[in-house]
Amino acid sequence: MTDSRHSATATTVAAETGGNPVAPAGARTAADVVTPTLVARLTRGVVGSGRTRNHTPFTGEKLADLPESTPADVALAFERAREAQRAWAEVPARERAAVLLRFHDLVLARHTEVVDLIQLETGKARLHAHEEVQSVAVAARHYGRKGPAYLRPKSHTGVIPTLTKVTELRQPRGVVGQIAPWNYPFELSVGDALPAFVAGNAVVMKPDTETALTALWAREQMIEAGLPKEVWQVVLGEGPVVGPAVVAHADYVSFTGSTRTGREVAQGAAARLVGCSLELGGKNAMLVLHDADVEKAAAGAIRGAYSSAGQLCISIERLYVHESIADEFTERFVARTRAMRLGTGLAYGADMGSLVSERQLETVTRHVEEAVAKGATVLAGGRPRPDIGPLFYEPTVLEGVEAPMAVCTEETFGPVVSVYRFRDEDEAVERANATPYGLNSSVWTTNARRGAAVAARLRTGTVNINEGYAAAYGSAQSPMGGMGDSGLGRRHGSEGILKYTEAQTVAHQRILPMGPAFGMTDEKYAEFMTRSLRVMKALRLR
């Protein structure tokens, strides 16, 4: 028998079985993947005068020693990036975008490498780690193909048609400061940086130290694809130390993380009069309407609630089920939850992996224990699994949850979902919207028209019909982001790249000036303009 708390080898057990799982012969370990040679290669060029380290959630063991940056190191990184950005901005947009298409091919050819790193740094099940590869490839292809068109100069009608030629240009902001989270270290690092590069910016990124190797691997592939290495700078260190330094130097800030920290980032950016985009927390709801396909909805709820062990900003934490099908749905959902396999292996097969930190485990445990103490019922899960790994927690279903239980209103960010019953759609929509958050929601129905009508009433940045989160998030041409306490700005689509630019209007006045001419008095000019404006309205000019 092998104690999985001390070996990052493959272990897979059902969510509610006991025992100490056996590691299959020949299973790869963290040491097989994260070699000194790999770490030295990936950290080359990182600006940092100190030393720090990261660990794998699977076992708690150290993965790598890494450079640690000081505020002075951050300033140096911005200096280097700013110098490189000037030349990068002069490269035609199509050539900048071509880097993303080459990166796309490298990622798909080497996806096993990065999936290994994602798993080791986050503790995810392998399929959930591969979702990041899929998302990054989609974003790289989209902005590699569409980026130049988004940035192309646009002609507009002037105040006096034919006499005024107006062109809208998109200028890069300069150096983007990006603070990336630990939960999706590939998708939310390079995935958010790709449009910034196409727009002609440089990036200084602070990934979470515990998931830095994944972001550094992405940087290495981008450089091989043709990105000048100085255009993408990486700094590492404690968030309260390095984060404010990034905000203090950036020309624009991209942040993904908690709502509390997002407010601090917004205040720092506002003080300097620079823009920011913030993708923050959520307490996302899934509505199962009376005519939903119960089996499909139960399967969708598993994906929506437990992907990446629930450590996904857009994952489902609240399930509202119509009372007419609530018993059947709950029975099927609970059965599927209990059958889930938990695992630590660098191989496909596990349905869910680990939480990422002691802090996350403490939050999940506290939310569940408090809810039970106040009268909630555990239908599945509800306990840590140290026999599998130090940070594992079973996928959990709660019933009887109500305010003021923390799990009712606060973001748990773990594998815990609460089931509620409703009588009609008005009640379901009202309860789903009864939160300061507004990131993602899900509606399940066999009636497309009903689904669209309910979706339009939900106050969230994305809504998925008959899917938990992936349909909306994976639609790279469509904006994704939050309302309310879930953030500002959008990623993906035109908004996802134009936010990294400054709009510049260039107006060329021809023949006549914008004022009295040819001996016209002020009064005659005013009369002429009054008649002209009436004519333009009659001609339906915009």
C-alpha positions in Angstrom: 0.0 0.0 0.0 1.2 3.5 -0.8 0.3 6.5 1.2 -1.0 9.0 -1.4 -0.2 11.9 0.9 3.5 11.4 0.2 3.6 10.3 -3.4 2.2 12.2 -6.4 1.3 9.0 -8.2 -2.0 7.8 -9.7 -4.7 7.1 -7.2 -8.4 6.9 -8.0 -11.2 5.9 -5.6 -15.0 6.5 -5.5 -16.0 9.6 -3.7 -17.6 7.8 -0.8 -15.4 4.7 -0.4 -12.8 4.4 2.3 -9.4 2.9 2.4 -6.0 3.9 1.3 -5.7 3.6 -2.5 -2.9 1.7 -4.2 -0.7 3.5 -6.7 -0.4 1.6 -10.0 3.0 0.4 -11.0 4.9 2.7 -13.3 2.8 5.8 -12.4 4.7 9.1 -13.1 5.6 11.3 -10.2 6.1 15.1 -9.8 9.8 14.5 -9.9 9.5 12.9 -13.3 7.8 16.0 -14.7 9.2 19.0 -12.8 12.9 18.4 -13.3 15.7 20.9 -12.4 16.4 21.3 -16.1 12.8 22.3 -16.8 12.6 24.8 -13.9 15.9 26.4 -15.0 14.6 26.7 -18.5 11.2 28.1 -17.7 12.5 30.7 -15.1 15.2 32.1 -17.4 14.5 35.8 -17.7 12.1 36.1 -14.7 12.9 39.3 -12.9 13.5 38.3 -9.2 16.3 38.8 -6.7 14.9 36.5 -4.0 13.8 32.9 -3.8 10.4 31.3 -3.3 8.9 27.9 -4.0 5.7 26.2 -5.0 4.0 22.9 -4.1 1.6 20.3 -5.5 -1.8 20.1 -3.8 -1.8 16.3 -4.5 0.7 15.7 -1.7 2.0 19.0 -0.4 5.5 18.3 -1.6 7.7 21.0 -3.1 7.6 21.2 -6.9 10.2 23.9 -7.6 12.4 26.7 -6.2 11.5 29.9 -8.1 12.7 33.5 -8.3 10.9 36.0 -6.0 10.4 39.6 -7.1 10.5 42.7 -5.1 8.8 46.0 -6.0 12.1 47.2 -7.4 12.2 44.1 -9.6 8.6 44.9 -10.8 9.7 48.4 -11.8 12.6 46.9 -13.7 10.3 44.5 -15.5 8.1 47.4 -16.6 11.1 49.3 -17.8 12.2 46.4 -20.0 8.6 45.8 -21.2 8.1 49.4 -22.1 11.3 49.5 -24.2 10.3 46.4 -26.0 6.7 47.5 -26.6 7.6 50.4 -28.8 9.1 48.1 -31.4 6.4 45.5 -31.0 3.7 48.1 -31.7 5.4 48.9 -35.0 5.0 45.3 -36.2 1.9 45.0 -38.4 -1.2 43.5 -36.7 -1.3 40.6 -39.0 2.2 39.6 -38.1 1.5 40.0 -34.4 -1.6 37.8 -34.8 0.4 35.1 -36.7 2.4 34.5 -33.5 -0.9 33.3 -31.9 -1.6 30.8 -34.7 1.9 29.3 -34.4 1.4 29.2 -30.6 -1.9 27.4 -31.1 -0.1 24.7 -33.0 2.7 24.4 -30.4 0.1 24.1 -27.6 -1.8 21.3 -29.3 1.3 19.4 -30.3 2.7 19.6 -26.7 -0.6 19.5 -24.7 0.6 16.6 -22.6 3.4 18.7 -21.1 1.2 21.6 -20.0 -1.6 19.3 -18.7 1.0 17.6 -16.5 2.0 21.0 -15.1 -1.6 22.2 -14.6 -2.5 19.0 -12.7 0.6 19.1 -10.5 0.2 22.8 -9.7 -3.6 22.8 -9.2 -4.5 19.3 -8.2 -7.1 19.1 -11.0 -8.4 15.9 -12.6 -6.7 15.5 -16.0 -9.8 16.1 -18.1 -10.4 19.4 -16.2 -6.8 20.4 -16.9 -7.2 19.7 -20.6 -10.2 22.0 -20.7 -7.7 24.8 -20.2 -5.8 23.6 -23.3 -9.0 23.7 -25.3 -9.9 27.2 -24.1 -6.5 28.6 -24.9 -6.4 27.0 -28.3 -9.8 28.5 -29.1 -8.7 32.0 -28.0 -5.4 31.8 -29.9 -7.2 30.8 -33.1 -9.9 33.4 -32.7 -7.6 36.4 -32.1 -5.1 35.0 -34.5 -7.7 35.1 -37.2 -10.0 38.0 -36.1 -7.6 40.2 -34.2 -6.4 42.4 -37.1 -10.1 43.0 -38.2 -11.0 44.1 -34.7 -8.1 46.6 -34.8 -8.6 47.8 -38.4 -9.2 51.6 -38.8 -12.9 52.4 -39.1 -14.4 55.2 -41.2 -17.2 57.3 -39.7 -19.5 59.9 -41.1 -18.4 63.4 -40.2 -20.5 66.2 -38.9 -20.8 67.5 -42.6 -20.7 64.5 -44.9 -18.0 64.6 -47.7 -16.5 67.7 -46.1 -15.3 65.9 -43.0 -13.5 62.6 -43.2 -13.3 60.8 -39.8 -11.2 57.7 -39.0 -11.2 55.8 -35.8 -7.8 54.3 -34.9 -6.9 51.8 -32.1 -3.7 52.5 -30.4 -2.1 50.1 -27.9 -2.3 51.2 -24.3 1.4 50.4 -23.7 2.3 47.9 -20.9 -0.6 45.8 -19.5 -0.2 44.7 -15.9 -1.9 41.3 -15.5 -2.6 39.6 -12.2 -3.6 36.0 -12.9 -5.1 33.5 -10.4 -4.2 30.0 -9.4 -7.4 28.2 -10.4 -6.9 28.3 -14.2 -3.2 29.0 -14.5 -3.0 28.4 -18.3 -6.3 29.8 -19.5 -6.3 32.9 -17.2 -2.7 33.7 -17.8 -1.8 33.4 -21.5 -5.5 33.3 -22.5 -6.0 36.8 -21.3 -2.7 38.0 -22.6 -3.1 36.9 -26.2 -5.4 39.8 -27.3 -3.2 42.3 -25.5 -0.2 41.1 -27.6 -2.2 41.3 -30.8 -3.2 44.8 -29.9 0.5 45.8 -29.8 1.0 45.9 -26.0 3.6 44.4 -23.8 2.6 42.5 -20.7 4.0 42.3 -17.2 2.3 39.3 -15.5 2.1 38.3 -11.9 0.8 34.7 -11.9 0.2 33.0 -8.5 3.4 31.6 -7.3 1.9 28.1 -6.7 0.9 27.9 -10.3 3.8 29.8 -11.9 5.3 27.0 -13.9 2.2 26.7 -16.1 2.3 30.4 -16.9 6.0 30.2 -17.6 5.5 27.2 -19.9 3.0 29.3 -21.9 5.5 32.2 -22.1 8.2 29.8 -23.5 5.9 28.6 -26.2 4.9 32.1 -27.1 8.6 33.1 -27.5 9.2 30.1 -29.7 6.2 31.1 -31.8 7.8 34.5 -32.4 6.9 36.8 -29.5 10.0 38.9 -28.6 10.9 37.7 -25.1 11.1 41.1 -23.5 7.5 41.8 -24.5 6.2 39.4 -21.9 7.7 39.9 -18.5 6.9 37.7 -15.5 7.2 38.6 -11.8 6.6 36.3 -8.9 5.9 36.9 -5.2 3.3 37.5 -2.5 0.2 39.2 -3.8 0.1 42.0 -1.2 3.7 42.9 -2.1 4.0 42.4 -5.9 0.3 43.0 -6.9 0.2 46.7 -5.9 3.6 47.3 -7.6 2.1 45.9 -10.8 -0.9 48.2 -10.5 1.4 51.1 -9.7 3.3 50.9 -13.1 0.7 49.5 -15.5 -1.0 51.4 -18.3 -3.9 49.1 -18.0 -4.7 46.4 -15.4 -6.2 43.0 -16.1 -7.2 41.1 -12.9 -9.0 37.9 -12.1 -9.6 36.9 -8.5 -11.7 37.7 -5.5 -14.1 40.5 -5.3 -12.4 41.9 -2.2 -9.0 42.1 -3.9 -10.6 43.3 -7.1 -12.0 46.4 -5.3 -8.4 47.2 -4.1 -7.1 46.8 -7.7 -9.8 49.1 -9.0 -9.0 51.7 -6.4 -5.3 51.6 -7.3 -6.0 51.9 -11.0 -8.5 54.7 -10.5 -6.0 56.7 -8.4 -3.7 56.7 -11.5 -6.5 57.2 -14.0 -5.8 54.0 -15.8 -8.4 51.5 -16.9 -8.9 48.0 -15.6 -10.9 44.9 -16.2 -11.9 42.7 -13.3 -13.3 39.1 -13.4 -14.3 38.4 -9.8 -16.4 36.1 -7.7 -19.7 34.4 -8.2 -22.5 32.5 -6.5 -23.8 31.0 -9.7 -27.3 29.4 -10.1 -28.7 26.6 -12.2 -32.4 26.6 -12.9 -34.0 23.2 -13.7 -37.5 24.0 -15.1 -40.5 21.7 -15.0 -40.0 20.5 -18.6 -36.2 19.8 -18.3 -34.7 16.4 -19.3 -34.0 15.3 -15.8 -31.2 12.8 -16.7 -29.4 15.4 -18.9 -29.8 18.1 -16.3 -28.4 15.9 -13.5 -25.3 15.1 -15.7 -24.9 18.8 -16.5 -25.1 19.7 -12.9 -22.2 17.4 -12.2 -20.0 19.1 -14.8 -21.2 22.5 -13.7 -20.7 22.1 -10.0 -17.6 19.9 -9.7 -15.2 20.8 -12.6 -11.9 21.7 -11.1 -13.3 20.7 -7.7 -15.7 23.7 -7.9 -12.7 26.1 -8.0 -14.1 27.8 -11.0 -15.5 31.4 -10.9 -18.4 30.3 -13.2 -19.2 27.0 -11.5 -22.6 26.2 -10.1 -23.2 26.5 -6.4 -27.0 26.9 -6.2 -29.4 24.4 -7.9 -33.0 25.6 -8.2 -35.3 22.7 -9.2 -39.0 22.8 -10.0 -40.9 21.0 -7.3 -42.6 18.7 -9.8 -39.3 17.0 -10.7 -37.3 17.9 -7.6 -37.4 14.4 -6.1 -36.4 12.6 -9.3 -33.7 15.2 -10.2 -32.2 15.1 -6.7 -32.1 11.3 -6.6 -30.2 11.1 -9.9 -27.9 14.0 -9.1 -27.0 12.6 -5.7 -26.4 9.1 -7.2 -24.0 10.6 -9.8 -22.2 12.6 -7.1 -21.7 9.6 -4.9 -20.3 7.6 -7.8 -17.6 10.2 -8.7 -14.0 9.0 -8.6 -11.4 11.1 -6.9 -7.8 10.8 -8.0 -4.3 12.2 -7.9 -2.9 10.6 -11.0 -1.3 12.1 -14.1 -3.7 10.1 -16.2 -7.3 10.3 -17.3 -10.0 8.5 -15.3 -10.6 10.6 -12.2 -13.8 12.7 -12.1 -12.5 15.2 -9.7 -9.2 16.2 -8.1 -8.0 18.2 -5.1 -8.6 21.6 -3.6 -5.6 23.8 -4.1 -4.7 25.0 -0.6 -5.3 24.7 3.1 -7.3 28.0 2.9 -9.7 26.5 0.3 -10.1 23.3 2.4 -10.8 25.4 5.5 -13.5 27.4 3.7 -15.2 24.4 2.3 -15.2 22.5 5.6 -16.4 25.6 7.5 -19.3 26.2 5.1 -20.5 22.6 5.2 -20.1 22.2 9.0 -21.9 25.5 9.8 -24.8 24.6 7.4 -25.2 21.2 9.1 -25.1 22.7 12.5 -27.9 25.1 11.5 -30.1 22.5 10.1 -29.0 21.6 6.6 -28.8 18.0 5.4 -25.9 16.4 3.7 -27.2 14.2 0.8 -23.8 13.3 -0.5 -20.2 13.9 0.5 -19.6 16.3 3.3 -16.1 15.3 4.5 -12.4 15.7 3.7 -10.5 12.8 2.2 -6.9 12.9 3.6 -6.6 9.2 2.7 -6.4 10.3 -1.0 -4.5 13.6 -0.5 -4.1 16.3 2.1 -6.5 18.8 0.4 -9.2 16.5 -1.0 -12.8 17.0 -0.1 -15.7 14.9 -1.3 -18.2 16.4 -3.9 -21.0 17.5 -1.6 -24.8 18.0 -2.0 -26.7 20.0 0.6 -30.4 20.4 1.2 -32.3 22.7 3.6 -29.8 25.5 3.2 -31.1 29.0 4.0 -29.8 32.3 5.2 -27.9 33.2 7.3 -25.8 30.1 6.5 -22.5 31.2 4.8 -22.9 28.6 2.1 -26.2 30.2 1.2 -24.8 33.6 0.2 -21.0 33.5 0.2 -18.9 32.0 -2.6 -17.6 28.6 -1.4 -15.3 28.0 -4.3 -15.2 24.3 -3.8 -17.2 21.1 -4.6 -20.3 22.0 -2.7 -23.7 22.6 -4.2 -27.1 23.4 -2.5 -30.4 22.2 -3.8 -33.5 24.4 -3.5 -37.1 23.9 -4.8 -39.3 26.4 -6.5 -42.9 26.6 -7.6 -42.8 28.8 -10.7 -40.3 30.6 -13.0 -40.9 34.0 -11.5 -39.8 32.6 -8.1 -36.8 30.9 -9.6 -35.6 34.0 -11.4 -36.1 36.2 -8.3 -34.2 33.8 -6.1 -31.4 33.3 -8.6 -31.0 37.1 -8.9 -31.0 37.6 -5.1 -27.3 38.0 -4.8 -24.8 40.8 -5.3 -22.9 38.6 -7.7 -23.8 38.3 -11.4 -21.2 36.1 -13.3 -22.8 33.0 -14.7 -26.1 31.1 -14.7 -27.6 28.0 -16.3 -31.2 27.2 -17.4 -32.4 23.7 -18.3 -35.5 23.1 -20.4 -36.7 21.3 -23.5 -38.4 24.5 -24.7 -36.0 26.7 -26.5 -38.3 29.7 -26.4 -38.9 29.4 -22.7 -35.2 29.0 -22.0 -34.3 32.1 -23.9 -37.0 34.1 -22.1 -35.8 33.0 -18.7 -32.2 33.6 -19.7 -33.0 37.2 -20.6 -34.3 37.8 -17.1 -31.2 36.6 -15.3 -28.8 39.2 -14.1 -25.5 37.5 -15.1 -22.9 38.2 -17.7 -23.3 34.8 -19.2 -26.2 32.4 -19.3 -26.1 28.8 -20.6 -29.2 27.0 -21.7 -28.8 23.2 -21.2 -25.2 23.6 -20.2 -23.5 24.6 -17.0 -20.8 27.1 -18.2 -18.8 25.8 -21.1 -21.1 26.8 -24.0 -21.0 30.6 -23.2 -17.4 30.6 -22.0 -16.2 28.7 -25.1 -17.8 31.1 -27.5 -14.7 33.2 -28.1 -16.5 35.7 -30.3 -18.9 36.6 -27.5 -18.1 38.8 -24.5 -17.7 37.1 -21.1 -17.7 38.9 -17.7 -19.6 39.8 -14.7 -22.3 42.2 -13.5 -22.5 43.6 -10.0 -19.9 42.3 -7.5 -18.7 39.9 -10.2 -16.6 42.5 -12.0 -16.0 45.1 -14.7 -15.2 44.7 -18.4 -15.2 41.6 -20.6 -12.9 39.0 -22.1 -13.4 37.4 -25.5 -14.9 38.9 -28.6 -14.3 42.5 -29.7 -14.5 43.8 -26.2 -11.8 41.4 -25.1 -9.2 43.0 -27.4 -10.4 46.6 -27.7 -10.1 47.0 -23.9 -6.4 46.8 -24.4 -6.5 49.8 -26.8 -7.1 53.5 -26.7 -9.6 54.8 -29.3 -8.2 57.7 -31.3 -10.4 59.8 -33.6 -8.6 61.5 -36.6 -10.9 64.0 -38.4 -9.8 65.6 -41.7 -11.7 68.7 -42.6 -11.8 69.5 -46.4 -12.8 72.4 -48.6 -14.8 74.4 -46.0 -13.8 75.1 -42.4 -16.1 74.4 -39.4 -17.1 78.0 -39.2 -18.3 81.0 -41.2 -16.6 81.1 -44.7 -16.9 83.1 -48.0 -17.9 86.3 -46.2 -20.7 84.6 -44.2 -21.8 86.4 -41.1 -22.2 84.5 -37.8 -25.9 84.8 -38.2 -25.9 83.4 -41.8 -23.7 80.6 -40.7 -26.0 79.7 -37.9 -29.0 79.7 -40.3 -27.0 77.5 -42.8 -26.1 75.0 -40.1 -29.7 74.9 -38.8 -31.1 74.1 -42.3 -28.3 71.5 -42.9 -29.0 69.6 -39.7 -32.7 69.4 -40.6 -31.8 68.1 -44.1 -29.5 65.5 -42.6 -32.2 64.2 -40.3 -34.6 64.1 -43.2 -32.1 62.1 -45.2 -31.8 59.7 -42.1 -28.1 60.3 -41.8 -26.7 59.0 -38.5 
